[in-house]
Amino acid sequence: MPPPSVLLINPNSSPAATDMMVGIAREAARGRLALHGATAKRSPPMIVTQQALAAAADEVAEIGTAAAIRYAGMIVSAFGDPGLERLRCNLAIPATGICEASMLAAAQGGRRFGVATVTPDLAEPIAARARHLNLAAVYTGIRCPAADPIALAGDPRWLREALHTAVVDCIERDGAEAVVIGGGPLGQAADWLQPLFKTPVIAPIPCAVERLLTMLAAEA
């Protein structure tokens, strides 16, 4: 029997980021899912503001609703999970987001967790996701480099170094027992950072893959 087909929706309008995220998801799935990608067209190439994150929800819902008949499940691959709740209201198939999945993974066993990312303007929507998931009591907050997020994302070495510092701050200053790397387009940096720390560093896209597999199994 072929594996279930899953659509990864990139709310950012970057086909290159979609390809990268689908690649990470495929590696994490190890043949258990058939991953496909869809890219938003109306958003900026990288969502860095609350306004852009909120606006992306409409297109995510449109993409998912139009494609639902062809897929067994969906992943929203932008931190903040824009449009996820609307997909759940509109569709009969399971859906998860990388923010939801990674926060739930980070908080397992009551573990205190923080988020290291590059988008300080998204601090409130990220905190809102923690509250929505009833994780506010174990959420230690967000740490971001003091640099332009788009410039950081365009320089892989600088991005890794800046996120490394943010992870250290989450652990040493905030007392986080796990750190989520907050962003789908930061997926490669998350993979690079994981082995550098004894404290768990959580890559969000693999978490979404595992959560969706659990959701699909529960429906089988």
Backbone as ProteinMPNN parsed JSONL, in Angstrom:
{"seq_chain_A": "MPPPSVLLINPNSSPAATDMMVGIAREAARGRLALHGATAKRSPPMIVTQQALAAAADEVAEIGTAAAIRYAGMIVSAFGDPGLERLRCNLAIPATGICEASMLAAAQGGRRFGVATVTPDLAEPIAARARHLNLAAVYTGIRCPAADPIALAGDPRWLREALHTAVVDCIERDGAEAVVIGGGPLGQAADWLQPLFKTPVIAPIPCAVERLLTMLAAEA", "coords_chain_A": {"N_chain_A": [[0.851, -1.196, 0.0], [0.626, 2.203, -0.892], [2.236, 5.053, 0.704], [0.442, 7.514, 2.704], [-0.59, 10.502, 1.046], [0.546, 13.759, 1.602], [0.125, 17.232, 2.019], [2.335, 19.872, 2.265], [2.045, 23.096, 3.177], [3.426, 26.122, 2.381], [3.263, 29.15, 3.806], [4.775, 31.382, 3.205], [5.92, 33.193, 0.33], [7.93, 31.781, -1.149], [9.268, 29.687, -3.369], [11.726, 28.306, -3.227], [12.137, 28.022, -0.471], [9.954, 26.387, 0.066], [10.701, 24.025, -1.316], [12.969, 23.327, 0.173], [11.831, 22.862, 2.715], [10.014, 20.789, 2.181], [11.87, 18.845, 1.496], [13.155, 18.427, 3.983], [10.971, 17.446, 5.405], [10.41, 15.104, 3.982], [12.719, 13.628, 4.5], [12.448, 13.291, 7.247], [10.111, 11.788, 7.309], [10.798, 9.345, 6.201], [9.821, 7.644, 4.154], [7.3, 7.04, 5.087], [5.3, 8.802, 4.541], [4.007, 10.444, 1.625], [5.235, 13.283, 0.533], [4.249, 16.506, -0.548], [4.475, 19.827, -1.897], [3.117, 23.159, -1.532], [3.014, 26.556, -2.432], [2.449, 29.766, -1.136], [1.242, 32.714, -2.804], [0.576, 35.361, -2.362], [1.762, 36.356, -0.095], [4.699, 37.854, 1.516], [8.115, 36.871, 0.614], [9.304, 35.997, 2.975], [7.728, 35.747, 5.983], [7.573, 38.188, 8.384], [6.227, 39.88, 10.059], [3.44, 40.609, 12.27], [1.155, 41.398, 10.894], [1.509, 40.363, 8.287], [1.577, 37.656, 8.902], [-1.024, 37.208, 9.892], [-2.491, 37.878, 7.598], [-1.73, 35.844, 5.895], [-3.244, 33.673, 6.585], [-5.665, 33.54, 5.176], [-4.94, 32.767, 2.534], [-3.673, 30.321, 3.014], [-5.851, 28.809, 3.93], [-7.381, 28.829, 1.585], [-5.688, 27.473, -0.245], [-5.445, 24.954, 1.0], [-8.134, 24.084, 1.169], [-8.873, 23.913, -1.525], [-7.204, 21.876, -2.388], [-7.743, 19.642, -0.887], [-9.085, 17.251, -1.582], [-7.21, 15.623, -2.728], [-5.435, 14.745, -0.836], [-4.312, 13.12, 2.223], [-3.682, 14.393, 4.535], [-2.453, 17.497, 6.045], [0.171, 19.932, 6.422], [0.942, 22.963, 7.913], [3.435, 25.131, 7.254], [4.696, 27.408, 8.599], [5.884, 29.378, 11.245], [3.701, 30.046, 13.822], [1.491, 29.129, 12.646], [-0.46, 30.007, 10.574], [-3.791, 30.057, 9.49], [-4.343, 27.447, 10.236], [-6.375, 26.654, 12.096], [-8.628, 27.306, 10.653], [-8.415, 25.565, 8.486], [-8.893, 23.179, 9.828], [-11.526, 23.515, 10.503], [-12.696, 23.526, 8.01], [-12.011, 21.164, 6.681], [-12.09, 17.562, 6.366], [-9.919, 16.048, 6.83], [-6.903, 15.323, 8.722], [-4.861, 17.963, 10.09], [-1.908, 19.784, 10.873], [0.369, 22.157, 12.383], [3.668, 23.591, 12.167], [4.431, 25.098, 14.362], [2.594, 24.435, 16.425], [3.09, 21.603, 16.563], [5.824, 21.451, 17.252], [5.968, 22.879, 19.661], [4.36, 21.276, 21.325], [5.891, 18.952, 21.316], [8.246, 19.913, 22.513], [7.365, 20.526, 25.065], [6.813, 18.158, 26.316], [6.214, 16.042, 29.086], [6.04, 18.139, 30.86], [8.141, 19.843, 30.449], [10.086, 22.813, 30.498], [10.218, 25.257, 27.971], [11.706, 27.255, 25.382], [11.712, 29.575, 22.59], [13.798, 30.021, 19.874], [14.427, 32.293, 17.408], [14.227, 34.434, 14.447], [12.542, 36.528, 14.177], [11.464, 39.053, 15.737], [9.11, 40.592, 15.728], [7.107, 38.756, 15.677], [6.747, 37.819, 18.2], [4.483, 38.061, 19.912], [2.314, 36.653, 18.502], [3.512, 34.096, 18.591], [3.712, 33.605, 21.34], [0.988, 33.593, 21.782], [0.23, 31.231, 20.534], [1.367, 29.371, 22.3], [-0.244, 29.881, 24.537], [-2.751, 29.138, 23.495], [-2.385, 26.422, 23.228], [-2.354, 25.656, 25.821], [0.087, 25.838, 27.132], [1.336, 27.913, 28.369], [2.351, 28.071, 30.952], [4.724, 26.703, 30.92], [6.223, 27.895, 29.02], [9.039, 29.703, 28.228], [9.619, 31.951, 26.782], [10.746, 34.049, 24.016], [13.711, 34.315, 22.083], [15.679, 36.413, 20.105], [17.995, 37.328, 17.509], [19.623, 40.535, 17.259], [19.192, 41.681, 14.574], [18.434, 42.243, 11.091], [15.835, 40.196, 10.012], [15.445, 39.174, 7.401], [17.868, 39.659, 6.124], [19.483, 38.009, 7.719], [18.394, 35.465, 7.138], [19.253, 35.189, 4.562], [21.919, 34.605, 4.714], [23.475, 31.884, 5.403], [25.576, 31.065, 7.2], [25.831, 33.22, 9.022], [23.22, 33.17, 9.983], [23.118, 30.682, 11.327], [25.032, 31.142, 13.346], [23.851, 33.286, 14.723], [21.436, 32.172, 15.596], [22.46, 30.19, 17.212], [23.472, 31.69, 19.356], [21.029, 32.695, 20.289], [19.777, 30.325, 21.135], [21.475, 29.601, 23.246], [20.915, 31.762, 24.959], [18.218, 31.261, 25.552], [18.489, 28.955, 27.081], [20.431, 29.551, 29.136], [19.735, 32.066, 30.176], [16.962, 32.101, 30.4], [16.193, 29.69, 31.421], [15.269, 27.52, 29.932], [14.431, 24.162, 29.2], [14.284, 22.874, 26.884], [14.584, 23.888, 23.478], [12.9, 25.394, 20.87], [13.4, 25.83, 17.423], [12.251, 28.497, 15.779], [10.685, 28.547, 13.013], [9.74, 27.685, 9.71], [11.341, 28.248, 7.333], [13.781, 28.208, 8.619], [14.649, 25.673, 8.819], [16.929, 24.162, 7.956], [18.956, 25.319, 9.471], [18.09, 24.566, 11.992], [18.517, 21.799, 11.932], [21.305, 21.788, 11.831], [21.951, 22.897, 14.304], [21.024, 21.126, 16.285], [22.812, 18.917, 17.132], [24.699, 20.281, 18.645], [24.147, 20.87, 21.252], [23.512, 19.772, 24.606], [21.087, 20.158, 25.792], [17.829, 19.595, 24.541], [17.288, 20.614, 21.221], [14.796, 21.642, 19.213], [13.635, 20.765, 16.102], [11.248, 22.076, 13.972], [9.836, 21.093, 11.645], [10.251, 18.209, 11.34], [8.887, 17.525, 13.714], [6.251, 18.187, 13.057], [5.766, 16.33, 11.046], [5.863, 13.901, 12.509], [3.756, 14.332, 14.299], [1.579, 14.499, 12.537], [1.619, 11.922, 11.457], [0.876, 10.49, 13.728], [-1.718, 11.492, 14.068], [-2.942, 10.589, 11.715], [-2.738, 7.832, 12.114], [-4.454, 7.537, 14.245], [-6.879, 7.853, 13.042], [-7.119, 5.702, 11.429]], "CA_chain_A": [[0.0, 0.0, 0.0], [1.453, 3.417, -0.927], [2.076, 5.894, 1.892], [-0.524, 8.603, 2.549], [-0.105, 11.751, 0.445], [0.402, 14.895, 2.515], [0.489, 18.527, 1.442], [2.982, 20.869, 3.105], [1.726, 24.434, 2.673], [4.344, 27.184, 2.788], [2.574, 30.444, 3.75], [5.678, 32.361, 2.608], [5.87, 33.062, -1.135], [9.269, 31.415, -1.613], [9.347, 28.296, -3.816], [12.959, 27.687, -2.744], [11.893, 27.608, 0.908], [9.058, 25.232, 0.008], [11.49, 22.856, -1.695], [13.82, 22.974, 1.309], [11.007, 22.317, 3.793], [9.524, 19.478, 1.745], [13.004, 17.936, 1.602], [13.311, 18.079, 5.397], [9.829, 16.607, 5.782], [10.587, 13.773, 3.376], [13.767, 12.925, 5.238], [11.878, 12.903, 8.544], [9.064, 10.782, 7.113], [11.454, 8.071, 5.886], [8.965, 6.818, 3.323], [5.99, 6.784, 5.7], [4.371, 9.743, 3.918], [4.383, 11.021, 0.332], [5.15, 14.719, 0.794], [4.158, 17.435, -1.667], [4.506, 21.206, -1.43], [2.362, 24.244, -2.169], [3.596, 27.834, -2.034], [1.584, 30.943, -1.219], [1.64, 33.706, -3.804], [0.245, 36.735, -1.964], [2.568, 36.742, 1.06], [6.1, 38.143, 1.21], [8.946, 35.661, 0.584], [9.499, 35.56, 4.356], [6.796, 36.449, 6.871], [8.322, 38.683, 9.544], [5.381, 40.78, 10.844], [2.141, 40.084, 12.682], [0.172, 41.668, 9.848], [1.703, 39.395, 7.206], [1.194, 36.339, 9.412], [-2.485, 37.15, 9.921], [-2.997, 37.898, 6.225], [-1.424, 34.574, 5.241], [-4.241, 32.66, 6.942], [-6.667, 33.427, 4.105], [-4.438, 31.988, 1.405], [-3.468, 28.949, 3.475], [-7.161, 28.155, 3.915], [-7.773, 28.648, 0.187], [-4.857, 26.409, -0.834], [-5.793, 23.675, 1.599], [-9.498, 23.692, 0.817], [-8.903, 23.541, -2.939], [-6.401, 20.673, -2.644], [-8.009, 18.617, 0.126], [-9.553, 15.977, -2.121], [-6.072, 14.831, -3.202], [-4.478, 14.469, 0.235], [-4.789, 12.499, 3.463], [-3.381, 15.291, 5.642], [-1.776, 18.74, 5.669], [1.073, 20.601, 7.359], [1.155, 24.398, 7.702], [4.858, 25.241, 7.562], [5.19, 28.722, 9.021], [5.729, 29.455, 12.694], [2.494, 30.821, 14.068], [0.417, 28.272, 12.117], [-1.562, 30.791, 9.995], [-4.82, 29.328, 8.754], [-4.503, 26.056, 10.679], [-7.685, 26.399, 12.704], [-9.636, 27.366, 9.579], [-8.331, 24.299, 7.767], [-9.558, 22.155, 10.629], [-12.982, 23.733, 10.416], [-13.164, 23.321, 6.633], [-11.607, 19.897, 6.087], [-12.325, 16.319, 7.105], [-8.634, 15.369, 6.985], [-6.116, 15.938, 9.797], [-3.893, 19.014, 9.754], [-1.142, 20.323, 11.986], [1.298, 23.22, 12.02], [4.989, 23.364, 12.733], [4.505, 25.725, 15.681], [1.849, 23.553, 17.317], [3.74, 20.307, 16.738], [7.113, 21.574, 17.94], [5.717, 23.274, 21.049], [3.877, 20.101, 22.053], [7.038, 18.062, 21.502], [9.18, 20.527, 23.455], [6.761, 20.587, 26.401], [6.5, 16.818, 26.823], [6.613, 15.805, 30.469], [6.071, 19.384, 31.612], [9.438, 20.484, 30.234], [10.089, 24.233, 30.176], [10.814, 25.43, 26.646], [11.717, 28.572, 24.762], [11.781, 29.621, 21.129], [14.866, 30.819, 19.26], [14.02, 32.593, 16.035], [14.821, 35.673, 13.934], [11.436, 37.445, 13.882], [10.961, 39.603, 17.005], [7.753, 41.117, 15.595], [6.152, 37.651, 15.833], [6.79, 37.329, 19.579], [3.15, 37.922, 20.486], [1.614, 35.493, 17.945], [4.121, 32.86, 19.068], [3.227, 33.428, 22.714], [-0.436, 33.255, 21.705], [0.119, 29.794, 20.233], [1.629, 28.663, 23.555], [-1.442, 29.991, 25.366], [-3.801, 28.345, 22.857], [-2.082, 25.008, 23.476], [-2.298, 25.478, 27.281], [1.488, 25.644, 27.49], [1.908, 29.176, 28.835], [3.045, 27.892, 32.23], [6.068, 26.143, 30.702], [6.855, 28.648, 27.935], [9.978, 30.654, 28.827], [9.721, 33.144, 25.961], [11.406, 34.046, 22.709], [14.993, 35.004, 21.958], [15.946, 36.742, 18.701], [19.165, 38.165, 17.248], [19.371, 41.948, 16.965], [19.587, 41.866, 13.174], [17.316, 42.141, 10.163], [15.581, 38.769, 9.79], [15.598, 38.785, 5.998], [19.312, 39.596, 5.876], [19.976, 36.806, 8.385], [17.961, 34.273, 6.412], [19.997, 35.113, 3.315], [23.327, 34.308, 4.981], [23.363, 30.683, 6.24], [26.539, 31.023, 8.299], [25.411, 34.228, 9.998], [21.98, 32.676, 10.574], [23.44, 29.631, 12.294], [25.713, 31.739, 14.497], [22.899, 34.099, 15.473], [20.505, 31.272, 16.272], [23.211, 29.533, 18.281], [23.448, 32.613, 20.498], [19.654, 32.746, 20.804], [19.539, 29.087, 21.876], [22.208, 29.733, 24.513], [20.175, 32.689, 25.819], [17.025, 30.557, 26.037], [18.88, 27.977, 28.102], [21.171, 30.103, 30.266], [19.08, 33.239, 30.759], [15.534, 31.894, 30.64], [15.96, 28.415, 32.081], [14.58, 26.566, 29.072], [14.917, 22.778, 29.204], [14.266, 22.523, 25.461], [14.473, 25.107, 22.669], [12.348, 25.227, 19.526], [13.839, 26.778, 16.4], [10.938, 28.984, 15.382], [10.419, 28.966, 11.643], [9.944, 26.706, 8.657], [12.529, 28.558, 6.529], [14.998, 28.011, 9.414], [14.748, 24.237, 9.018], [18.296, 23.661, 7.81], [19.705, 25.786, 10.637], [17.68, 23.729, 13.12], [19.23, 20.519, 11.816], [22.708, 22.039, 12.143], [22.109, 23.239, 15.717], [20.617, 20.065, 17.208], [23.872, 18.139, 17.795], [25.66, 21.128, 19.346], [23.671, 21.135, 22.601], [22.957, 18.683, 25.408], [19.672, 20.494, 25.895], [17.165, 19.328, 23.26], [16.957, 21.686, 20.281], [13.678, 21.029, 18.5], [13.416, 21.173, 14.717], [9.788, 22.03, 13.906], [9.23, 20.336, 10.54], [10.123, 16.803, 11.727], [7.829, 17.387, 14.723], [4.956, 18.197, 12.365], [5.64, 15.038, 10.37], [5.524, 12.881, 13.497], [2.402, 14.592, 14.823], [0.59, 14.139, 11.517], [1.574, 10.472, 11.4], [0.074, 10.058, 14.882], [-3.114, 11.843, 13.787], [-3.421, 9.678, 10.674], [-2.889, 6.505, 12.718], [-5.635, 7.549, 15.115], [-8.07, 7.8, 12.197], [-7.109, 4.467, 10.634]], "C_chain_A": [[0.889, 1.249, 0.0], [1.233, 4.259, 0.328], [1.058, 6.998, 1.642], [0.129, 9.844, 1.936], [-0.438, 12.917, 1.369], [0.869, 16.157, 1.814], [1.107, 19.408, 2.513], [2.74, 22.233, 2.464], [2.714, 25.437, 3.249], [3.611, 28.52, 2.681], [3.449, 31.589, 3.257], [5.703, 32.14, 1.097], [7.247, 32.769, -1.722], [9.269, 29.959, -2.052], [10.607, 27.586, -3.336], [12.799, 27.209, -1.302], [10.957, 26.408, 0.95], [9.826, 23.968, -0.316], [12.357, 22.384, -0.529], [12.999, 22.303, 2.407], [10.426, 20.957, 3.434], [10.646, 18.447, 1.835], [13.239, 17.484, 3.044], [12.19, 17.148, 5.839], [9.959, 15.2, 5.21], [11.64, 12.963, 4.123], [13.239, 12.434, 6.581], [10.857, 11.78, 8.399], [9.62, 9.406, 6.793], [10.51, 7.11, 5.147], [7.59, 6.55, 3.889], [4.904, 7.7, 5.164], [4.91, 10.112, 2.543], [4.149, 12.524, 0.433], [5.139, 15.524, -0.494], [4.096, 18.85, -1.097], [3.592, 22.131, -2.206], [2.863, 25.558, -1.589], [2.583, 28.955, -2.183], [2.127, 31.924, -2.249], [1.456, 35.14, -3.32], [1.076, 37.235, -0.779], [3.945, 37.221, 0.612], [6.909, 36.848, 1.188], [9.255, 35.111, 1.976], [8.603, 36.397, 5.25], [7.54, 36.874, 8.131], [7.49, 39.622, 10.419], [4.076, 40.101, 11.213], [1.107, 40.26, 11.582], [0.278, 40.653, 8.71], [1.302, 37.998, 7.648], [-0.317, 36.185, 9.416], [-3.061, 37.092, 8.512], [-2.786, 36.565, 5.527], [-2.488, 33.514, 5.507], [-5.263, 32.457, 5.835], [-6.175, 32.531, 2.98], [-4.154, 30.543, 1.797], [-4.787, 28.178, 3.437], [-7.621, 27.881, 2.484], [-7.003, 27.491, -0.453], [-5.292, 25.042, -0.304], [-7.167, 23.189, 1.206], [-9.568, 23.217, -0.634], [-8.217, 22.202, -3.197], [-6.824, 19.466, -1.815], [-8.382, 17.264, -0.454], [-8.403, 15.051, -2.515], [-5.15, 14.351, -2.083], [-5.147, 13.85, 1.459], [-4.552, 13.388, 4.677], [-2.606, 16.499, 5.157], [-0.917, 19.251, 6.805], [1.167, 22.065, 6.966], [2.568, 24.713, 8.182], [5.317, 26.686, 7.672], [4.933, 28.832, 10.512], [4.653, 30.48, 13.029], [1.269, 30.11, 13.53], [-0.734, 29.056, 11.487], [-2.523, 29.911, 9.201], [-5.089, 27.925, 9.256], [-5.896, 25.792, 11.236], [-8.792, 26.448, 11.65], [-9.605, 26.102, 8.734], [-9.075, 23.212, 8.531], [-11.076, 22.297, 10.595], [-13.513, 23.336, 9.046], [-12.983, 21.899, 6.123], [-11.929, 18.717, 6.99], [-11.038, 15.544, 7.332], [-7.825, 16.054, 8.087], [-5.121, 16.968, 9.272], [-3.174, 19.433, 11.025], [-0.248, 21.434, 11.461], [2.621, 23.013, 12.713], [5.155, 24.014, 14.103], [3.822, 24.83, 16.709], [2.637, 22.282, 17.618], [5.032, 20.419, 17.535], [6.935, 22.016, 19.385], [5.244, 22.081, 21.877], [5.02, 19.119, 22.303], [7.995, 18.608, 22.557], [8.666, 20.449, 24.889], [6.439, 19.223, 26.989], [7.044, 16.633, 28.237], [6.679, 17.053, 31.314], [7.367, 20.155, 31.481], [9.272, 21.958, 29.888], [10.804, 24.44, 28.842], [10.75, 26.882, 26.21], [11.77, 28.443, 23.257], [12.932, 30.528, 20.721], [14.501, 31.029, 17.803], [14.632, 33.925, 15.614], [13.78, 36.771, 13.729], [10.844, 38.012, 15.169], [9.54, 40.143, 16.913], [6.693, 40.027, 15.719], [6.127, 37.111, 17.252], [5.399, 37.124, 20.149], [2.352, 36.785, 19.846], [2.202, 34.156, 18.395], [3.693, 32.583, 20.503], [1.747, 33.041, 22.731], [-0.643, 31.787, 21.368], [0.381, 28.973, 21.489], [0.406, 28.72, 24.471], [-2.567, 29.122, 24.816], [-3.625, 26.855, 23.142], [-1.995, 24.682, 24.968], [-0.882, 25.192, 27.77], [2.128, 26.906, 28.07], [2.73, 29.004, 30.1], [4.456, 27.35, 32.055], [6.812, 26.852, 29.564], [7.735, 29.736, 28.538], [10.19, 31.902, 27.99], [10.552, 32.943, 24.705], [12.728, 34.801, 22.809], [15.301, 35.189, 20.478], [17.251, 37.527, 18.581], [18.742, 39.606, 16.954], [19.876, 42.252, 15.556], [18.354, 41.723, 12.3], [17.054, 40.681, 9.815], [15.772, 38.321, 8.347], [17.069, 38.703, 5.627], [19.91, 38.349, 6.512], [19.645, 35.55, 7.581], [18.729, 34.097, 5.11], [21.466, 34.774, 3.475], [23.382, 33.101, 5.923], [24.332, 30.646, 7.425], [26.167, 32.006, 9.401], [24.153, 33.761, 10.721], [22.279, 31.627, 11.643], [24.1, 30.205, 13.54], [24.74, 32.53, 15.364], [21.903, 33.226, 16.234], [21.195, 30.507, 17.398], [23.208, 30.402, 19.531], [22.063, 32.676, 21.12], [19.319, 31.491, 21.598], [20.235, 29.143, 23.234], [21.452, 30.652, 25.468], [18.914, 32.032, 26.376], [17.372, 29.641, 27.207], [19.438, 28.666, 29.341], [20.468, 31.279, 30.932], [17.634, 32.959, 31.165], [15.214, 30.568, 31.315], [15.207, 27.401, 31.246], [15.26, 25.204, 29.151], [14.847, 22.147, 27.815], [14.065, 23.82, 24.705], [13.971, 24.736, 21.288], [12.977, 26.26, 18.6], [12.597, 27.222, 15.643], [10.84, 29.48, 13.959], [10.678, 27.865, 10.637], [11.15, 26.997, 7.793], [13.847, 28.432, 7.288], [15.307, 26.529, 9.599], [16.152, 23.693, 8.914], [19.166, 24.097, 8.979], [19.357, 24.943, 11.862], [18.415, 22.394, 13.101], [20.694, 20.672, 12.207], [22.919, 22.245, 13.644], [21.885, 22.059, 16.653], [21.784, 19.345, 17.878], [24.846, 18.965, 18.626], [25.309, 21.351, 20.808], [23.262, 19.842, 23.293], [21.471, 18.908, 25.647], [18.999, 20.224, 24.555], [16.878, 20.612, 22.475], [15.984, 21.079, 19.27], [13.542, 21.618, 17.103], [11.924, 21.025, 14.401], [9.198, 21.156, 12.807], [9.17, 18.841, 10.844], [9.054, 16.569, 12.8], [6.45, 17.344, 14.067], [4.719, 16.887, 11.625], [5.208, 13.965, 11.361], [4.123, 13.084, 14.061], [1.351, 14.191, 13.807], [0.505, 12.621, 11.374], [0.737, 9.912, 12.553], [-1.411, 10.33, 14.64], [-3.709, 10.907, 12.748], [-3.648, 8.274, 11.243], [-4.138, 6.433, 13.577], [-6.925, 7.447, 14.325], [-8.187, 6.483, 11.441], [-8.059, 3.417, 11.21]], "O_chain_A": [[1.811, 1.344, 0.81], [0.17, 4.191, 0.946], [0.831, 7.382, 0.495], [1.263, 10.189, 2.271], [-1.563, 13.041, 1.854], [1.877, 16.155, 1.107], [0.489, 19.667, 3.546], [3.18, 22.488, 1.343], [2.823, 25.581, 4.466], [3.358, 28.984, 1.57], [2.935, 32.656, 2.924], [5.525, 31.012, 0.636], [7.68, 33.424, -2.671], [9.271, 29.068, -1.203], [10.57, 26.386, -3.065], [13.265, 26.127, -0.947], [11.136, 25.509, 1.771], [9.631, 22.942, 0.336], [12.465, 21.185, -0.275], [13.421, 21.292, 2.968], [10.351, 20.069, 4.283], [10.403, 17.3, 2.209], [13.491, 16.307, 3.298], [12.427, 16.179, 6.56], [9.651, 14.219, 5.887], [11.473, 11.765, 4.349], [13.534, 11.317, 7.006], [10.752, 10.919, 9.272], [8.976, 8.398, 7.085], [10.418, 5.928, 5.477], [6.779, 5.893, 3.236], [3.716, 7.411, 5.314], [6.12, 10.095, 2.318], [3.007, 12.984, 0.42], [5.915, 15.263, -1.413], [3.707, 19.044, 0.055], [3.325, 21.914, -3.389], [3.108, 25.657, -0.387], [1.935, 29.086, -3.221], [3.327, 31.954, -2.525], [2.12, 36.046, -3.824], [1.083, 38.434, -0.5], [4.323, 37.022, -0.542], [6.441, 35.826, 1.692], [9.446, 33.906, 2.143], [8.71, 37.623, 5.269], [8.074, 36.037, 8.858], [7.995, 40.118, 11.427], [3.652, 39.144, 10.564], [0.277, 39.379, 11.359], [-0.733, 40.145, 8.227], [0.748, 37.233, 6.859], [-0.839, 35.153, 8.993], [-4.008, 36.348, 8.255], [-3.574, 36.191, 4.658], [-2.619, 32.56, 4.74], [-5.685, 31.329, 5.58], [-6.895, 31.643, 2.524], [-4.37, 29.634, 0.996], [-4.837, 27.039, 2.971], [-8.185, 26.824, 2.203], [-7.589, 26.638, -1.119], [-5.481, 24.098, -1.071], [-7.351, 22.002, 0.935], [-10.243, 22.233, -0.936], [-8.598, 21.474, -4.113], [-6.307, 18.369, -2.025], [-8.035, 16.232, 0.119], [-8.589, 13.839, -2.624], [-4.187, 13.629, -2.345], [-6.342, 14.017, 1.704], [-5.148, 13.169, 5.732], [-2.152, 16.539, 4.014], [-1.217, 19.045, 7.981], [1.443, 22.379, 5.808], [2.87, 24.581, 9.368], [6.203, 27.132, 6.943], [3.876, 28.423, 10.992], [4.695, 31.624, 12.576], [0.142, 30.435, 13.901], [-1.889, 28.802, 11.829], [-2.108, 29.124, 8.35], [-5.992, 27.263, 8.745], [-6.527, 24.799, 10.875], [-9.777, 25.716, 11.745], [-10.652, 25.615, 8.309], [-9.804, 22.417, 7.937], [-11.807, 21.308, 10.651], [-14.644, 22.865, 8.927], [-13.712, 21.465, 5.231], [-12.028, 18.853, 8.209], [-11.06, 14.486, 7.962], [-8.034, 17.235, 8.362], [-4.612, 16.853, 8.157], [-3.752, 19.437, 12.111], [-0.122, 21.629, 10.253], [2.69, 22.334, 13.737], [5.937, 23.532, 14.923], [4.406, 24.506, 17.743], [2.832, 21.923, 18.779], [5.309, 19.583, 18.395], [7.681, 21.569, 20.256], [5.685, 21.901, 23.012], [5.108, 18.525, 23.378], [8.495, 17.859, 23.395], [9.456, 20.318, 25.824], [5.844, 19.145, 28.064], [8.174, 17.014, 28.542], [7.303, 17.048, 32.375], [7.666, 21.021, 32.304], [8.417, 22.315, 29.078], [11.868, 23.867, 28.609], [9.863, 27.635, 26.614], [11.862, 27.341, 22.715], [13.025, 31.669, 21.174], [14.29, 30.073, 17.057], [15.46, 34.485, 16.333], [14.091, 37.825, 13.173], [9.828, 37.511, 15.649], [8.825, 40.155, 17.916], [5.507, 40.332, 15.852], [5.548, 36.052, 17.495], [5.149, 36.113, 20.806], [1.751, 36.0, 20.58], [1.465, 33.184, 18.563], [3.35, 31.451, 20.843], [1.307, 32.265, 23.579], [-1.584, 31.163, 21.859], [-0.306, 27.98, 21.727], [0.058, 27.725, 25.108], [-3.259, 28.445, 25.577], [-4.604, 26.121, 23.279], [-1.61, 23.575, 25.344], [-0.676, 24.408, 28.697], [3.346, 26.954, 28.242], [3.711, 29.721, 30.3], [5.297, 27.515, 32.939], [7.913, 26.443, 29.194], [7.247, 30.595, 29.272], [10.87, 32.827, 28.433], [10.992, 31.839, 24.382], [12.842, 35.794, 23.527], [15.198, 34.248, 19.692], [17.577, 38.315, 19.47], [17.641, 39.855, 16.463], [20.851, 42.98, 15.371], [17.348, 41.15, 12.72], [17.968, 39.99, 9.364], [16.216, 37.2, 8.103], [17.482, 37.795, 4.905], [20.759, 37.696, 5.906], [20.498, 34.687, 7.369], [18.847, 32.98, 4.607], [22.189, 34.665, 2.484], [23.338, 33.284, 7.14], [23.954, 30.243, 8.525], [26.187, 31.657, 10.581], [24.032, 33.935, 11.934], [21.737, 31.692, 12.746], [23.772, 29.81, 14.659], [24.794, 32.456, 16.591], [21.57, 33.514, 17.384], [20.577, 30.213, 18.421], [22.971, 29.911, 20.635], [21.932, 32.708, 22.343], [18.648, 31.574, 22.626], [19.65, 28.774, 24.252], [21.355, 30.358, 26.66], [18.579, 32.225, 27.545], [16.639, 29.567, 28.194], [18.987, 28.411, 30.457], [20.599, 31.464, 32.142], [17.14, 33.509, 32.15], [14.079, 30.348, 31.738], [14.566, 26.505, 31.796], [16.486, 25.1, 29.167], [15.3, 21.021, 27.609], [13.448, 24.752, 25.22], [14.54, 23.875, 20.617], [13.075, 27.435, 18.954], [11.965, 26.425, 14.949], [10.902, 30.684, 13.708], [11.705, 27.188, 10.694], [11.933, 26.085, 7.527], [14.917, 28.533, 6.688], [16.131, 26.166, 10.438], [16.537, 22.837, 9.711], [20.021, 23.336, 9.434], [20.229, 24.64, 12.676], [18.88, 21.919, 14.137], [21.263, 19.786, 12.845], [23.936, 21.824, 14.195], [22.501, 21.999, 17.717], [21.758, 19.172, 19.096], [25.739, 18.398, 19.256], [26.09, 21.961, 21.539], [22.733, 18.928, 22.66], [20.691, 17.957, 25.7], [19.55, 20.592, 23.518], [16.301, 21.563, 23.001], [16.315, 20.125, 18.566], [13.355, 22.824, 16.943], [11.384, 19.929, 14.554], [8.156, 20.535, 13.015], [8.121, 18.235, 10.627], [8.389, 15.532, 12.798], [5.587, 16.563, 14.468], [3.593, 16.391, 11.584], [4.284, 13.2, 11.082], [3.389, 12.119, 14.276], [0.333, 13.602, 14.172], [-0.589, 12.087, 11.186], [-0.025, 8.963, 12.365], [-2.26, 9.5, 14.967], [-4.854, 10.477, 12.882], [-4.625, 7.609, 10.9], [-4.804, 5.398, 13.635], [-7.948, 7.012, 14.852], [-9.238, 6.181, 10.875], [-8.172, 2.32, 10.663]]}, "name": "protein", "num_of_chains": 1, "seq": "MPPPSVLLINPNSSPAATDMMVGIAREAARGRLALHGATAKRSPPMIVTQQALAAAADEVAEIGTAAAIRYAGMIVSAFGDPGLERLRCNLAIPATGICEASMLAAAQGGRRFGVATVTPDLAEPIAARARHLNLAAVYTGIRCPAADPIALAGDPRWLREALHTAVVDCIERDGAEAVVIGGGPLGQAADWLQPLFKTPVIAPIPCAVERLLTMLAAEA"}
